Amino acid sequence: MPIEKIVVLEDDALQRKNLESLLRYRRYDVAAVTSIAAAEEMLGRDQFDLLLADVNLPDGSGIDLMKRLQSKPEHPLVVIMTAFNSIEAAVDCMRDGAFHCLVKPFSAAQLETILKKAEDYTQLLKVNSYFSAGEQNDDRYMLIGDSPGMVRLRQTIDQVAKADATVLIQGESGTGKELVARAVYSQSPRAGAAFIRVNCAAVPENLIESEFFGHKRGAFTGAFQDREGRFALANHGTILLDEISEVSFQVQAKLLRVLQEQEFERVGDTRTLKVDVRVIATTNRNMEESIERREFRADLYYRLNVVPIYVPPLRERMEDVPVLAEAFRKRFARQHGKEVVGVSDSCLNVLMSHRWPGNVRELQNVIERAVIMCDKSAWLEPSHLGFGRRTDAPVASQISQATSIPTVYAAPAASISSYNTVFKAPDSPLTAANGIATLEEIEKRHILAALEHTKGNRTRAAELLQISIRTLRNKLNEYGYKTLGAAQPGQE
């Protein structure tokens, strides 16, 4: 509900009472005043969304008040009420900053029309402010390919998009789940409304509820003003809950209520707000396992999983690698101003032999790096890819000495050096051609050694590494591991 609080500035008692009744009947919070001084005091104490102001008042003109409000960075929309039924008067009001001009006497239907327009305008302003703050569409990979898996995926999107049901998109990190969500949205009847994304894994746990539902001023330390939540911004549109599995149990219960009842309360507020939102959620985790480990509510999962969509990993559709590589080559050659005309056969053979644990996102990054490194050749060659030759893993003491990182556990050297054999680690392109391990490779080996030391106990490994379990889980997903560090009974 973009407009909630309205100030009525009217000195005529009968008209003021009628306006109060009409607005309260429509569930608005109304503050009625009889003078400009009282209105300015009210606006100074609290935030209001709309001001209905008469022109002729005991202590001045409502138009003069409107002009003063325009100079403030945050001010309500102003609707001027006047008895002068002339086009010139209306034009003058609009030129001075009025949202609309209502000619007395006006009907309840006329007021309803103006309120609807003000609602739509305020919603548009809030959505535009959200996007201008940096939450832009940043497609990092393209939903292209002619493999059977991609053909089925596009067919599923075509079927799902036209419905208004909740969608759960599952797939490994980097497969293009967000792009699938955008495809569902763009082909849906809500395509003309807002598409709001929330990265659940990136928002701190203590702020996620405010991010979803908004908050009232003073609800917590640092809440200096009312804030609109993402669900309110997405009203009449679509909201994408990216990596929904990272949300805490407490917030999951409130999400369930929004999905079932289409209503919520902002943090620090008792007022219930109604929304009309289509929900699309994504996850890179096995939700059934998360439910068994009591990390995710079963009732919320069933409510989200009305229409499931599975996005296959790149290793299951290797025939799409050439077309994806060519698409990325064209994009990055144009973006970086490089004259790269194609991908050589030998380079393509290397790309086809790689396991791609990071999926399409990893392929994109590899091709961008290759385009940047392609200085003298017009074709991408294997040397441009940066895969390099793998080297034997050093023991933990060597890693610590080489990087000045303190060792936080004491694991047997033989155990650490053999982690690739024990856990069947996929081939890694992280070792430089000169034989010196990159920092990313050292970090990976360090994390895997900690997990082996704790016999797969992720909670203990995270404590030793002084990182959160969420960070550890995301790192393992990046490395392409599915069974490494899996929770055992009594473990995280």
C-alpha positions, 0 to 999 in steps of 0.5 A: 500500500504505497499511500498510508498516511494522509493529512487533511487541511480543511477549515470547514468542519462538515467537509473535514468530517466527511473527508475523514470518514471517507479516508478512514473507511478506505483504511488510511491513517488520517490526521485532520487539521484546520490551519496551516500552522497545525499542518506544518507541525503535524508534517514536522513530527511524522512522515505523511504520504499525501496532503489534501489542502484547501486553498483559503485557510484562516492563516494563509493559502494552501498553495503557499504551504505547498510551495514551501513543502516543495523545497524539502527533500522529502515531502508528501504529494499535495492535492489542492481543493478549490472552489474555483472551477477554471482551467487556469486555476487548475493549471496554476496549481499543477505548475506550482507543484500540486499532484492534482486539483479537486474542484469543490464540491467533489464526489467520493468517486472523484476522490477515489480516482485521485487516490488511485492515481496517487497510489500508482504514482507513489509506487512508481517513484519507490520502484524507480528509487530502488532501481536507481540505488543500484539494483539493476538487471545484471545478467551474467550469463545467457539462457541459450543452447540447443541441448535437450535439457535447455529445450525442456527448460524453455518449454517449462518456462513457456508453460509456467510463465502464463500462470500466476503460481509460485515458482521454485527454481533449483540448480547449482550455483552459476547455472542461470537460475536468476535468468530463468526467473527473469524469463518467467517474469518477462513472459507473464501477465505481470511483465509490465509491473515491477520485478524486485530481487532479494539476494537472501544470502547477501543480506545480514540475518538481523536485517533480512526481515526489514529488507523483506517487509520494511520498518517504521522509524524508531523500530531499531537502532539506525531506523531514522525513517520509515522504509519500504520493504521489497514486498511492498515495492513488488506490489502487483508485480513479481518478487525474486527470493534468490537463494531462499534456503539461506533465510532463518527459521524465524523469517521463514514463518513470516514468509509463509504467511505472506505466501498464504495470506498476501499480508504482512506487518513492517518491523515495529508496526502493528498495521497489516499491509495487503500485497498482490505479489507473485513469488519466484524463489531460487536455491542451489541446495537440496531442499529435501536434505535441508528439511531433514536437517531442520534448516528449512520449514517443510510447510514453506517448501511445499508452498514455494514448490507449487511449480518446480523448475530444474536448471541443469548444470553445464556438465550435463549439457556440454554440447552447449559449451561451443555456442555459449563460448562464442556468445561470450566471445562476441560480447566481451570482444565488443565490451573490451574493444578487442579484435577477437574473431573466434575460438580455435579448435584447440581452445574449444577442445580444452573447454570441452574437456573441463568439468565446469564446477562453476557452470555457465558463470565460470565459463563466462569468466574464463572467456572474458579473461581469455578475450582480455589476454588475447593481445596478439592473436585474433583467435582464442587459444588454450594459453589465453584461458588461464587454466595452467598446469596443476601442481601437487598440493603443499602441506598446511605448514607450507601453505601457512609459511608461503602466505603468512596465514596462521594455521588454526588447526594441526592436521597430518601432512599426509592427510592434507596432501591427499585430499584430492584423492579422498574427496575426488576434487574436480580439476582446478584452473587455479594454479598459475603456469609458473607452478605457484599456487594462486591465493584462491587455490590456497584458500580452497586447499585450506578449507578442504584440509580443515573439513578433512581434519574435522571428518566432515563436521562443517560447524567445527570446520567453520569455527576453526576457519573463523567463518560462518557456516553459510560462507563455508557452504557457499565456498563448497558450492563454488568448488563443485562439491556435493558430498564433501562435508555433508552433515552427519547425525549430530553435526551441522 
